């Protein structure tokens, strides 16, 4: 059961971590409107949604992971959380932040060096980005198994500057754990809609790297934007009831032109299986299956659920 004292609500206060394993200045602010502010002296801030699921448990979202935590101790100046992270349980301890508080100077100096990661982001699909699109690239520490990656440095790039998009990330060596595994992550969004993302691990050495090329994978075009197609192959038109789809099949992906003109990308779900078997492409919401019928006559089945229906 959580220990509570009078005035022991943790909401609306600034909590500084007292754990030796945490980055310097790691803080959490649980705002009454359901916003969680996360930051430290060596990384960019993060905003997430949090909520209480009962009297002693809270949860929040970090990247694609849902974090559940028990509030095991809360007083007027102390906060203890027990995080349920598969396959382990982690204890975190915080104290009420002193005011004023200033992070130690992390700028490079004679005594402090920085890790530099420079490179460019590329994509090969012939898709035009809307002017409102924004490119974000991050240097992350992905060493924590079953936990969200920690962002060490980030850069935002206007869509008008590429592709390709040149990036330059800097982070003080003092902010990097000796056990860290560094990786570059990037995405392109138009508002809340994700258009491109890095879908593979892009590791870099802990002492930095230059001329890194990171490929972005096409996910979907902006709403109501006409599809500009992909380089190869040319899409084939298929009809499902009164809707028409254009599908371009490649070895690893299928690019689908939706009835509204936007594009989505489907992964090859059974890659590496028997070449004679039908190929299934899906993003979990939309699926296309390439079958062979007769003497090599292609048949394509489409589904918005688990069972495709034949279409031609």
Residue pairs with C-beta under 8 A, 6 or more apart in sequence:
1 56
2 55
2 56
2 70
2 71
2 72
2 73
2 74
3 72
3 73
3 74
3 75
4 74
4 75
5 74
5 75
5 76
6 76
7 76
8 74
8 75
8 76
9 74
10 30
10 71
10 74
10 79
11 30
11 31
11 32
12 29
12 30
12 31
12 32
13 29
13 30
13 96
13 97
14 27
14 29
14 96
14 97
15 27
15 28
15 29
15 79
15 94
15 95
15 96
15 97
16 25
16 26
16 27
16 94
16 95
16 96
16 97
16 98
16 101
17 26
17 27
17 28
17 92
17 93
17 94
18 93
18 94
18 95
19 26
19 92
19 93
22 40
22 92
23 40
23 41
23 42
23 43
23 150
23 175
23 177
24 40
24 41
24 42
24 103
24 104
24 174
24 175
25 39
25 40
25 41
25 42
25 103
25 104
26 39
26 40
27 37
27 38
27 39
27 40
27 97
28 36
28 37
28 38
28 94
29 36
29 37
30 36
30 50
30 58
31 37
34 49
34 50
34 51
35 47
35 48
35 49
35 50
36 47
36 48
36 49
36 50
36 60
37 45
37 46
37 47
38 45
38 46
38 47
38 48
38 62
39 45
39 46
40 175
41 103
41 104
41 106
41 175
42 106
42 152
42 171
42 172
42 174
42 175
42 176
43 150
43 151
43 152
43 153
43 171
43 175
44 138
44 151
44 153
44 154
46 62
46 151
48 60
48 61
48 62
49 60
49 61
50 58
50 59
50 60
51 58
51 59
51 60
52 58
53 59
53 68
56 70
56 71
56 72
57 68
57 69
57 70
57 71
58 68
58 69
58 71
59 66
59 67
59 68
59 69
60 66
60 67
60 69
61 67
62 148
63 148
63 149
65 147
65 148
67 83
67 84
67 85
67 148
68 83
68 84
69 81
69 82
69 83
69 84
69 92
70 81
70 82
70 84
71 79
71 80
71 81
72 80
72 81
72 82
72 91
73 79
73 80
74 80
76 96
77 95
77 96
78 93
78 94
78 95
78 96
79 93
79 94
79 95
79 96
80 91
80 92
80 93
80 94
81 91
81 92
81 93
81 94
82 89
82 90
82 91
82 92
83 89
83 90
83 91
83 92
85 146
85 147
86 146
87 146
88 146
106 112
106 172
106 174
106 175
107 172
108 114
108 170
108 172
112 172
112 173
112 174
113 172
113 173
114 170
114 171
114 172
114 173
115 170
115 171
115 172
115 173
115 176
115 182
115 206
115 207
115 208
116 168
116 169
116 170
116 208
116 209
116 210
117 139
117 153
117 168
117 169
117 170
117 182
117 184
117 204
117 208
117 209
117 212
118 166
118 167
118 168
118 169
118 209
118 210
118 211
118 212
119 166
119 167
119 184
119 209
119 210
119 211
119 212
119 213
119 214
120 162
120 164
120 165
120 166
120 167
120 212
120 213
120 214
121 135
121 137
121 162
121 163
121 164
121 165
121 167
121 186
121 214
121 215
121 216
122 163
122 164
122 165
122 213
122 214
122 215
122 216
123 163
123 196
123 215
123 216
123 217
123 218
124 215
124 231
125 218
125 230
125 231
125 255
126 228
126 229
126 230
126 231
127 195
127 218
127 221
127 227
127 228
127 229
127 230
127 263
128 225
128 228
129 159
129 188
129 190
129 195
129 222
130 159
130 190
130 222
130 225
131 159
131 160
132 159
132 190
132 191
132 222
133 159
133 188
133 189
133 190
133 195
133 222
134 156
134 157
134 158
134 159
134 188
134 189
134 190
135 156
135 157
135 158
135 159
135 161
135 162
135 165
135 186
135 187
135 188
136 154
136 155
136 156
136 157
136 186
136 187
136 188
136 189
137 154
137 155
137 157
137 165
137 167
137 169
137 184
137 185
137 186
137 214
138 151
138 152
138 153
138 154
138 155
138 169
138 184
138 185
138 186
139 151
139 152
139 153
139 154
139 169
139 171
139 182
139 183
139 184
139 204
140 149
140 150
140 151
140 152
140 182
140 183
140 184
140 185
141 149
141 150
141 152
141 176
141 177
141 180
141 181
141 182
141 183
142 149
142 181
142 182
142 183
142 201
143 177
143 179
143 180
143 181
144 150
149 183
149 185
152 171
152 175
152 176
152 182
153 169
153 170
153 171
154 169
155 167
155 168
155 169
157 165
157 166
157 167
159 188
167 186
169 184
176 182
176 206
180 206
181 203
182 203
182 204
182 205
182 206
183 201
183 202
183 203
183 204
184 198
184 202
184 204
184 212
184 214
185 198
185 202
186 196
186 197
186 198
186 214
186 216
187 194
187 196
187 197
187 198
187 216
188 194
188 195
188 196
188 197
188 216
189 195
190 222
190 223
193 220
193 222
193 223
194 219
194 220
195 218
195 219
195 220
195 221
195 222
196 216
196 217
196 218
196 219
197 216
197 217
197 219
198 214
198 215
198 216
198 217
199 217
200 215
202 212
202 214
204 212
217 253
217 265
218 230
218 255
218 263
218 265
219 264
219 265
220 262
220 263
220 264
220 265
221 227
221 228
221 262
221 263
221 264
222 262
223 260
223 262
224 260
224 261
224 262
225 261
225 262
226 261
227 246
227 257
227 258
227 261
227 262
227 263
228 263
229 235
229 248
229 255
229 257
230 248
230 255
230 263
232 248
232 250
233 248
233 249
233 250
234 248
235 246
235 247
235 248
235 255
235 257
236 246
236 247
236 248
237 244
237 245
237 246
238 244
238 245
238 246
238 247
238 300
238 302
238 311
238 312
239 245
239 311
239 312
240 302
240 309
240 311
243 259
244 259
245 256
245 257
245 258
245 259
245 302
246 256
246 257
247 254
247 255
247 256
247 257
247 288
247 300
248 254
248 255
249 279
249 281
249 288
249 290
251 268
251 271
252 267
252 268
252 271
253 265
253 266
253 267
253 268
253 281
254 265
254 266
254 268
254 281
254 288
255 263
255 264
255 265
255 266
256 263
256 264
256 265
256 266
256 286
256 288
257 263
258 264
264 283
264 286
265 283
266 281
266 282
266 283
266 286
266 287
266 288
267 281
267 282
267 283
268 279
268 280
268 281
269 280
269 281
269 282
270 277
270 279
270 280
276 292
278 289
278 290
278 291
278 292
278 301
279 289
279 290
280 287
280 288
280 289
281 287
281 288
281 289
281 290
282 288
285 304
286 302
286 303
286 304
287 302
287 303
287 304
287 308
288 300
288 301
288 302
288 303
288 308
289 300
289 301
289 302
289 303
289 308
290 298
290 299
290 300
291 298
291 299
291 300
291 301
292 298
292 299
293 299
299 310
299 312
300 310
300 311
300 312
301 308
301 309
301 310
301 311
302 308
302 309
302 311
303 309
